[in-house]
């Protein structure tokens, strides 16, 4: 297998419809890189290569290796079906990685693979409920990792085979007991484990108990790790999250004390300080997440990246800060549709962008003075790059292969003034395949989820599907989204919010979306104003229902996916229910009207355009009841509504659902829009 290809079997599904074939061609040919891990001397980078097998309806991943000077051809070094999470030993001689090669159902294995000399791969841990965030101790003796610790109920006779009738009842005492894509988590908390790197001894749980834990970072002397957690009794009410020092010989010490939300620790090379990501007000969201610094002994912290009003929690994938040297860190931050590697210094100077161009960085690592990252663009799947004398050196060529096979389209970026004259809105337009400048085309307005996320310079299969099917694709980042100043993201907080009252959802964001649509219809003659559709998922699904109830005359058809349609019931039933008050203001139990007044369901009688609902039955973020409420109301009112339910899928259907379900979803949407707009 070379750097320009991966073993992709031919699709096993014959005679696909034209729109299914479009989705099949795009989804089935995406081969891209992620999770770069640089060797201690900076000369090599390991990374993960992932692709979908449409015939088997599965995703497969391998660990690959490349020299950072570009002198060799990148190659796979593992051959399992689901290998991932590479991490180097401190001497650079071995590489740890995870796999699902176990014969025991659901079990994840942690392996160590010799790199610089011949040797056998050894298995050092077998965990019944996953392995993530593995890292070698600086002395090379230990490997730390995160894994869920299931309650004894899961080991009851019969329950091991998935028969829940054997399980004891769950005693619920807190909120946030379930998590979309994971189901029950309160009785499967994520704990910090260590195991001997030589494969001797069993994994040892350093943080037993009820509390969940996040990413870790070793102390230089290998005596312990820093992690993030919420270990106080009221965490599910106040949302504070802290940093903790976990000693190898037992004991957990608090470094911060419930004054904010802090995570993703990174211990300084001399062990005196911890860098981290976070903000100081858990009661308000969104905020631009910053890079902070606190002494290893705890105490006051300070923000290193505050001079740049951008978030370091990115839509493309949040990266743990990495120390480049004793006074310099690198991380990733969003900037108006782009995501870049940023240099952050301990003196608090304004962060400096190290990458350039219209790209989105999706993963990054640095060791031995080398910075490696995975990045993509609108017409490029993610490749591996290394910064060399300030310039990017591309090590893999997955994007080039994809371009030959699929011929992805690019787009044009433009800006539109806000209707209140306060700022401008970033927007993008993609012309359809086979574009004829003398013709006119139907338009699909897309709205992202979040709302504090961003569209931008990254490969987005949704846009490629629509353009390949003959539609103009219109996308934008209205107020409420990320990638901009914090005030931009907070502009649509609820009118009764306690710190930053705004227009609420369906306010300034609607103004911005319509401004972008009006601008595109006025300035691009190939856009047919009589054939406009709209599509959105999650918060974008909220906007779909909102626009349908207020501006049905503007659209020939609207598709709402995994939407929240009733904010009041969402606060009772979501996996993150009770947290929406940090956006909307009052608690729903105290002020139901504040939630009803912002809910798209209030205008359901006014929906007069054809409406398509798509929802996953295992969606915990926006439960299926959100779709059911809307469908029942529309059906009773005699509206033109079509409802598709996807079994076995979560809120992430469009991104990481089964390949076949993703293809079927795309086919449904493209067929439906073709019927309504064409």
C-alpha positions in Angstrom: 0.0 0.0 0.0 1.5 3.3 -1.0 0.9 6.8 0.2 -1.5 7.4 -2.7 -3.8 4.4 -2.2 -5.4 2.2 0.3 -7.0 -1.2 -0.1 -10.6 -0.2 -1.0 -12.8 -3.1 -2.1 -15.3 -2.5 -4.8 -18.8 -1.7 -3.6 -20.9 -4.8 -3.2 -24.2 -3.0 -3.9 -25.2 -3.2 -7.6 -27.5 -0.9 -9.6 -27.5 2.1 -7.3 -29.8 5.0 -8.1 -28.0 8.1 -9.5 -28.1 9.9 -6.1 -27.1 6.8 -4.2 -24.2 6.4 -6.6 -23.1 10.0 -5.9 -23.0 9.3 -2.1 -21.4 5.9 -2.6 -18.6 7.3 -4.8 -17.8 10.1 -2.3 -18.2 8.2 1.0 -16.5 5.0 -0.3 -13.4 6.8 -1.6 -12.6 9.0 1.3 -9.2 7.8 2.6 -7.6 10.3 5.0 -5.2 10.8 7.8 -5.7 11.7 11.5 -4.1 11.5 14.9 -0.4 12.4 14.1 2.2 11.4 16.7 5.7 12.7 16.3 8.7 10.6 17.5 10.8 12.0 20.4 13.6 13.0 18.0 11.2 14.5 15.5 12.3 12.4 12.6 9.2 10.2 12.2 5.4 10.7 12.5 2.9 7.9 13.0 -0.7 8.5 12.1 -4.0 6.8 11.5 -5.5 6.2 8.0 -9.2 5.5 7.9 -11.6 4.5 5.1 -15.1 3.2 4.7 -15.9 -0.2 3.1 -19.3 0.2 1.5 -19.7 -3.5 0.7 -19.0 -4.5 4.3 -20.8 -1.4 5.7 -17.9 -0.7 8.1 -15.0 1.7 8.7 -11.4 0.4 8.8 -8.3 2.1 10.2 -4.6 1.3 10.2 -1.5 3.0 11.8 1.0 4.3 9.2 4.5 5.7 9.5 6.4 8.4 7.6 9.7 10.2 7.9 9.2 13.9 8.6 11.9 14.9 6.0 9.8 13.3 3.3 12.6 10.9 2.3 10.4 7.8 2.3 7.1 6.6 1.1 4.5 6.5 4.0 3.5 3.0 4.7 1.1 1.0 7.0 2.8 -0.7 10.0 -0.3 -2.4 11.4 -2.8 -4.6 9.6 -5.8 -4.8 11.9 -9.3 -3.7 10.9 -9.5 -1.1 13.6 -6.1 0.1 14.7 -5.7 3.6 16.1 -4.2 5.9 18.8 -0.5 5.7 18.1 1.9 7.0 20.8 5.7 6.8 21.0 7.9 5.4 23.8 10.3 8.0 25.2 13.3 6.4 23.5 11.5 6.2 20.1 12.0 2.5 19.8 8.4 1.4 20.2 4.9 2.6 19.4 1.8 1.8 21.3 -1.6 1.6 19.6 -5.1 0.3 20.2 -7.0 -2.3 18.3 -10.2 -4.4 18.4 -8.5 -7.6 17.5 -9.8 -9.3 20.6 -12.0 -12.4 20.3 -14.0 -11.1 23.2 -16.9 -8.9 22.0 -16.5 -5.2 22.7 -13.0 -5.6 24.2 -10.2 -3.2 23.2 -6.6 -4.1 23.2 -3.5 -2.0 23.9 -0.4 -3.1 22.0 3.3 -2.1 21.9 5.0 -2.5 18.5 8.9 -2.4 18.1 9.8 0.1 15.5 13.6 0.4 15.3 14.5 -3.3 15.7 12.8 -6.6 14.9 10.4 -7.9 17.5 7.0 -9.2 18.2 4.0 -7.0 19.0 3.0 -7.5 22.6 -0.4 -6.9 24.2 -0.2 -5.0 27.4 -3.8 -4.5 28.3 -7.2 -5.9 27.4 -10.1 -3.6 28.5 -13.7 -4.5 28.3 -14.9 -1.0 27.6 -12.5 0.9 25.4 -9.0 2.5 25.5 -8.1 6.1 24.6 -5.5 8.8 25.3 -2.6 6.3 25.8 0.8 7.8 26.8 4.1 6.5 27.9 5.6 7.7 31.2 8.8 9.7 30.6 10.9 6.9 32.2 9.3 4.4 29.8 8.1 2.1 32.5 4.3 2.8 32.3 1.6 3.5 29.9 -1.4 5.5 31.1 -4.7 5.5 29.3 -8.4 6.2 29.8 -11.0 3.4 29.9 -14.6 3.1 31.1 -15.1 1.0 34.3 -18.5 -0.8 34.0 -20.6 -1.3 37.1 -21.0 -4.8 38.4 -24.5 -5.0 36.9 -22.9 -5.5 33.5 -21.2 -8.7 34.7 -24.4 -10.2 36.1 -25.2 -13.7 34.8 -26.8 -13.3 31.4 -26.1 -9.6 31.3 -22.7 -10.3 29.7 -24.5 -11.4 26.6 -26.5 -8.2 26.5 -29.7 -9.4 28.1 -30.7 -6.4 30.3 -33.3 -8.4 32.1 -30.5 -9.8 34.3 -29.2 -6.3 35.2 -29.9 -4.7 38.5 -31.8 -1.4 38.4 -29.9 1.8 38.0 -30.0 4.3 40.9 -30.0 7.8 39.4 -28.9 10.6 41.6 -27.4 13.1 39.1 -28.0 14.6 35.7 -25.9 13.7 32.6 -26.2 9.9 33.1 -26.2 9.2 29.4 -24.2 10.4 26.5 -25.1 10.5 22.8 -23.2 7.7 21.0 -22.2 6.0 24.4 -25.6 5.5 26.1 -25.3 5.0 29.8 -22.1 6.5 31.2 -22.7 7.3 34.9 -22.3 3.6 35.7 -19.4 3.3 33.2 -17.2 6.3 34.3 -14.1 7.1 32.4 -11.1 6.4 34.6 -7.3 6.9 34.4 -5.4 3.6 34.3 -1.7 2.6 34.2 -0.1 -0.6 33.0 3.5 -1.8 32.8 4.9 -1.0 29.3 6.7 -4.3 29.3 3.4 -6.2 29.4 3.7 -7.5 32.9 1.1 -6.9 35.5 -2.6 -6.0 35.2 -3.9 -2.5 34.5 -4.3 -0.4 37.7 -7.2 2.1 38.1 -5.8 5.3 39.6 -9.2 7.1 39.9 -11.8 4.6 41.0 -15.2 5.9 42.0 -18.1 7.7 40.4 -16.3 10.5 38.7 -15.4 10.8 35.0 -11.9 11.9 33.9 -10.5 13.4 30.8 -7.2 13.7 28.9 -3.9 13.3 30.9 -0.4 14.6 30.9 2.6 13.0 32.7 4.9 14.7 35.2 8.5 14.7 34.0 9.6 12.5 36.8 6.9 9.9 36.0 5.5 10.1 39.5 2.0 10.9 38.4 -0.3 12.6 35.9 -2.5 15.6 35.6 -6.0 15.1 34.4 -9.3 16.9 34.3 -12.5 15.9 36.1 -15.6 17.1 38.0 -15.0 15.6 41.4 -17.3 17.8 43.5 -20.9 17.0 44.6 -22.6 19.8 42.7 -20.8 19.4 39.3 -24.0 18.5 37.5 -25.6 21.7 38.8 -22.8 24.3 38.5 -20.9 22.7 35.5 -17.4 23.5 36.9 -14.6 21.3 35.8 -11.1 21.2 37.3 -7.5 20.0 37.0 -6.2 17.3 39.3 -2.8 15.7 40.0 -3.1 11.9 40.2 -0.1 10.2 41.9 1.0 6.8 40.8 1.2 5.6 44.4 -2.4 6.8 45.1 -4.1 10.1 45.9 -5.7 12.8 43.9 -4.8 16.5 44.5 -6.9 19.4 43.3 -5.1 22.1 41.2 -8.0 24.4 40.5 -11.1 24.9 42.6 -14.5 25.2 40.8 -13.9 28.6 39.3 -14.4 27.6 35.7 -14.2 24.8 33.2 -10.7 23.6 32.6 -9.5 20.5 30.6 -6.8 19.2 28.2 -3.8 19.6 30.6 -0.2 19.7 29.3 2.6 19.7 31.9 5.6 21.9 31.2 9.0 20.3 30.4 10.4 21.3 33.8 7.3 20.1 35.6 6.5 23.4 37.3 3.4 24.4 35.4 0.4 23.0 33.6 -1.0 24.5 30.4 -4.7 23.8 29.7 -7.8 24.8 27.8 -10.8 26.5 29.4 -12.7 29.6 30.6 -13.7 31.1 33.9 -17.6 31.1 33.8 -19.3 27.7 33.7 -22.7 29.4 33.8 -22.3 30.9 30.3 -22.0 29.3 26.9 -20.6 29.8 24.4 -17.3 31.3 25.2 -14.0 31.4 23.3 -11.9 28.7 25.0 -8.4 30.0 25.8 -5.0 28.5 26.7 -4.3 28.9 30.4 -1.4 28.2 32.7 -1.4 27.2 36.4 1.4 26.2 38.8 1.8 22.4 39.4 1.1 23.2 43.1 -2.2 24.9 42.1 -3.2 28.4 42.9 -4.2 31.3 40.6 -4.1 30.7 36.9 -3.6 33.1 34.0 -4.7 33.1 30.3 -1.9 33.0 27.7 -4.0 33.4 24.6 -6.4 36.1 25.7 -4.9 38.6 23.3 -6.5 36.6 20.5 -10.3 36.6 20.7 -10.7 33.2 19.0 -11.6 29.8 20.4 -9.0 27.0 20.9 -11.9 24.5 21.1 -12.4 23.8 17.4 -15.1 22.3 15.2 -12.4 20.4 13.3 -11.3 18.6 16.6 -9.9 20.2 19.7 -6.2 19.6 20.2 -4.5 19.4 23.6 -1.8 22.1 23.9 1.7 20.9 23.2 4.9 22.4 24.6 7.4 23.3 21.9 10.0 24.5 24.4 10.1 25.9 27.9 8.2 29.0 27.0 6.3 28.1 23.9 3.2 26.0 23.2 1.4 25.1 20.1 -2.4 24.5 19.8 -5.1 25.0 17.2 -7.7 27.8 16.9 -10.5 28.8 14.6 -10.5 31.9 12.5 -13.4 32.8 10.3 -13.9 29.4 8.7 -10.3 28.3 9.0 -8.5 26.3 11.7 -4.8 26.8 12.2 -1.8 25.8 14.3 -1.1 28.6 16.7 2.0 29.5 18.6 1.3 30.6 22.2 3.9 31.9 24.6 4.0 32.0 28.3 4.5 35.8 28.4 0.9 36.2 27.1 1.8 37.8 23.8 -0.7 37.5 21.0 -0.7 34.0 19.5 0.9 33.7 16.1 -0.5 31.6 13.2 2.0 29.0 12.1 0.0 27.6 9.2 -1.5 29.6 6.3 -4.1 29.3 3.6 -7.7 28.2 3.5 -7.3 25.0 5.5 -8.7 23.3 8.6 -6.2 21.6 10.9 -7.7 18.5 12.4 -4.9 17.1 14.5 -1.4 18.2 15.6 1.6 17.0 17.6 5.1 18.3 18.2 8.3 16.6 19.6 11.9 17.0 18.9 11.3 20.5 17.4 9.1 19.1 14.7 5.5 20.2 14.3 3.3 17.7 12.3 -0.4 18.1 11.6 -3.3 16.7 9.6 -5.2 19.2 7.5 -7.7 19.4 4.7 -9.5 21.9 2.6 -12.8 22.2 0.8 -11.7 20.0 -2.0 -9.0 18.0 -0.1 -9.4 15.2 2.4 -6.9 15.3 5.3 -3.2 14.7 4.6 -0.2 14.8 6.9 2.0 17.8 6.9 5.2 18.9 8.7 6.3 22.5 9.2 9.7 23.0 7.6 11.3 26.4 7.9 7.9 27.9 8.3 6.5 26.2 5.2 4.2 23.1 5.0 5.7 19.8 3.7 3.1 17.4 2.6 4.0 13.8 3.5 0.9 12.0 2.2 -1.1 12.3 -1.0 -4.6 11.1 -0.1 -6.1 14.4 -1.3 -4.5 14.0 -4.7 -5.8 10.4 -5.1 -9.3 11.5 -4.0 -9.2 14.4 -6.5 -8.5 12.0 -9.4 -11.2 9.5 -8.3 -14.0 11.8 -7.2 -13.2 15.3 -8.7 -14.4 17.2 -5.6 -15.6 20.8 -6.2 -14.3 24.0 -4.7 -16.2 27.1 -3.7 -16.1 30.9 -3.6 -15.9 32.8 -0.4 -17.7 36.1 0.1 -18.9 38.4 2.9 -22.3 39.9 3.5 -23.0 43.0 5.7 -25.2 42.3 8.7 -28.6 44.0 8.3 -28.0 46.1 11.4 -24.7 47.3 10.0 -22.7 45.9 13.0 -20.3 43.5 11.1 -20.2 41.1 8.2 -21.1 37.5 7.7 -18.7 35.0 6.2 -20.3 32.9 3.5 -19.4 30.4 0.8 -21.1 29.3 -2.5 -20.3 26.1 -4.4 -21.4 25.9 -8.1 -22.9 22.6 -9.2 -21.0 20.0 -11.2 -20.9 20.6 -14.9 -21.6 24.3 -14.2 -23.0 26.3 -17.2 -22.8 30.1 -16.5 -25.7 30.7 -18.9 -28.1 28.4 -16.9 -29.9 28.8 -13.6 -29.9 26.3 -10.8 -31.8 25.4 -7.7 -30.2 26.5 -4.4 -29.9 24.7 -1.1 -29.2 27.0 1.9 -27.3 25.0 4.6 -27.2 25.8 8.3 -24.6 24.2 10.6 -25.2 22.7 14.0 -24.0 24.0 17.3 -24.8 26.8 17.1 -21.2 27.5 18.3 -19.5 25.7 15.5 -18.4 26.9 12.0 -18.5 26.0 8.4 -15.4 26.7 6.4 -12.3 25.5 4.7 -12.6 21.8 5.1 -13.9 18.9 3.0 -17.6 18.6 3.7 -19.3 15.6 2.0 -22.8 17.3 2.3 -21.7 20.1 0.1 -20.1 17.7 -2.4 -23.3 15.6 -2.5 -25.5 18.5 -3.3 -23.2 20.1 -5.9 -22.7 16.8 -7.6 -26.5 16.4 -7.8 -26.9 19.7 -9.6 -27.6 22.1 -6.8 -26.0 25.4 -5.8 -24.7 25.0 -2.3 -24.9 28.1 0.0 -23.3 28.1 3.5 -22.5 30.7 6.1 -21.5 31.4 9.7 -24.2 33.6 11.1 -24.1 35.1 14.6 -24.0 32.5 17.3 -21.3 30.5 15.5 -17.6 30.1 16.3 -14.4 31.2 14.6 -15.1 34.9 15.5 -15.0 37.2 18.5 -16.7 35.9 21.6 -19.3 38.6 21.3 -20.3 37.1 17.9 -20.9 33.7 19.4 -22.9 35.2 22.3 -25.1 37.5 20.2 -27.9 34.9 20.3 -27.9 34.1 24.0 -31.4 34.3 25.5 -33.0 37.7 26.1 -33.1 36.9 29.8 -29.5 35.6 30.0 -27.8 36.7 33.3 -24.5 37.9 31.8 -24.8 38.5 28.1 -28.5 38.9 27.0 -28.9 38.6 23.3 -31.6 38.1 20.7 -32.1 34.4 21.5 -32.1 31.6 18.9 -34.1 32.6 15.9 -33.2 36.3 16.2 -30.0 37.8 14.8 -29.0 34.4 13.4 -32.2 34.4 11.2 -31.4 37.9 10.1 -27.9 36.9 9.0 -29.1 33.8 7.2 -31.6 35.7 5.2 -29.1 38.4 4.4 -26.7 35.8 3.0 -29.5 34.2 0.9 -30.7 37.6 -0.4 -27.2 38.6 -1.3 -26.5 35.3 -3.2 -29.8 35.6 -5.1 -29.0 39.2 -6.0 -25.4 38.8 -7.0 -25.1 35.3 -8.5 -27.3 35.2 -11.7 -27.1 31.4 -11.8 -29.1 31.1 -8.5 -32.8 30.6 -9.2 -34.7 32.6 -6.6 -37.9 30.5 -7.4 -36.2 27.2 -6.5 -34.7 27.6 -3.1 -34.5 24.8 -0.5 -32.9 24.7 3.0 -31.3 22.0 5.0 -29.9 21.9 8.6 -29.1 19.4 11.3 -29.2 19.7 15.1 -29.3 23.5 15.8 -29.4 23.7 12.0 -32.5 21.5 12.2 -33.9 24.0 14.7 -33.3 26.7 12.1 -35.0 24.6 9.4 -38.2 24.4 11.5 -37.9 28.0 12.5 -37.5 29.3 8.9 -40.4 27.0 7.7 -42.7 28.5 10.3 -41.8 32.1 9.6 -40.7 32.2 6.0 -42.3 29.3 4.2 -43.0 31.5 1.1 -39.2 31.8 0.6 -38.6 28.0 0.2 -39.8 25.2 -2.1 -38.8 22.6 0.4 -37.0 22.3 3.8 -35.1 19.3 5.3 -34.8 19.2 9.1 -32.4 16.7 10.6 -31.8 15.6 14.2 -33.5 18.8 15.2 -34.5 20.4 18.5 -38.0 21.6 17.8 -39.3 22.1 21.4 -36.7 23.7 23.6 -38.9 23.2 26.7 -39.2 19.4 26.3 -35.5 19.2 25.1 -34.5 20.4 28.6 -36.2 17.4 30.1 -35.2 14.6 27.7 -31.8 15.3 26.2 -28.6 13.6 27.4 -27.4 17.1 28.3 -30.8 18.3 29.6 -30.6 21.1 32.2 -27.5 22.6 30.5 -29.3 24.8 28.0 -29.9 27.4 30.7 -26.3 28.5 30.2 -27.4 29.6 26.7 -31.0 30.6 27.1 -30.9 32.2 30.6 -33.5 31.0 33.2 -34.1 27.5 34.1 -36.9 25.9 32.1 -38.7 24.8 35.2 -38.8 28.4 36.4 -39.7 30.1 33.2 -41.3 27.8 30.7 -42.4 30.7 28.5 -38.8 31.7 27.9 -38.3 28.3 26.2 -41.7 28.2 24.5 -41.2 31.6 23.0 -38.0 30.4 21.3 -39.3 27.0 20.1 -40.0 26.5 16.4 -43.0 24.4 17.4 -44.9 27.6 18.2 -45.2 28.4 14.5 -46.0 24.9 13.3 -49.4 26.0 11.9 -47.7 28.4 9.6 -45.5 25.8 7.9 -46.7 25.7 4.3 -43.7 24.4 2.3 -43.0 20.7 1.8 -41.0 19.4 4.8 -38.7 16.5 5.2 -37.8 15.2 8.7 -34.8 12.9 9.3 -33.9 11.6 12.7 -32.0 8.8 14.3 -33.8 6.5 16.8 -30.8 6.3 19.2 -30.2 10.1 19.2 -29.8 11.2 22.8 -28.7 14.7 22.1 -31.9 15.7 20.3 -34.1 12.7 21.2 -36.4 11.1 18.6 -39.4 12.6 20.5 -38.3 16.0 19.0 -39.1 14.7 15.5 -42.2 12.9 16.7 -43.7 16.0 18.2 -43.2 17.9 14.9 -44.5 15.1 12.7 -47.6 14.5 14.8 -48.4 18.2 14.7 -47.8 18.6 11.0 -49.7 15.5 10.1 -52.7 16.5 12.2 -52.7 19.9 10.6 -52.6 18.3 7.1 -49.1 19.6 6.2 -46.9 18.1 3.5 -44.5 16.2 5.7 -42.3 13.2 5.2 -40.6 11.5 8.1 -37.6 9.0 8.0 -36.3 7.3 11.1 -32.9 5.6 11.1 -32.6 2.6 13.4 -29.4 2.0 15.3 -28.0 5.5 14.8 -27.1 8.4 17.1 -27.0 12.1 16.7 -23.9 11.6 14.5 -25.6 9.7 11.6 -24.4 12.1 8.9 -20.8 12.1 10.1 -20.1 8.6 11.5 -23.2 6.6 11.0 -22.8 3.3 9.2 -21.6 3.8 5.6 -24.8 2.3 4.2 -27.1 4.5 6.3 -25.1 7.5 5.3 -25.6 6.6 1.7 -29.3 6.0 2.2 -29.7 9.3 4.0 -28.0 11.2 1.2 -30.1 9.4 -1.4 -33.3 10.3 0.5 -32.3 14.0 0.7 -31.2 14.4 -2.9 -34.2 12.6 -4.3 -36.5 14.7 -2.2 -34.9 18.0 -3.1 -34.8 17.0 -6.8 -38.6 16.4 -6.6 -39.3 19.7 -4.8 -36.8 22.0 -6.4 -36.2 20.6 -9.9 
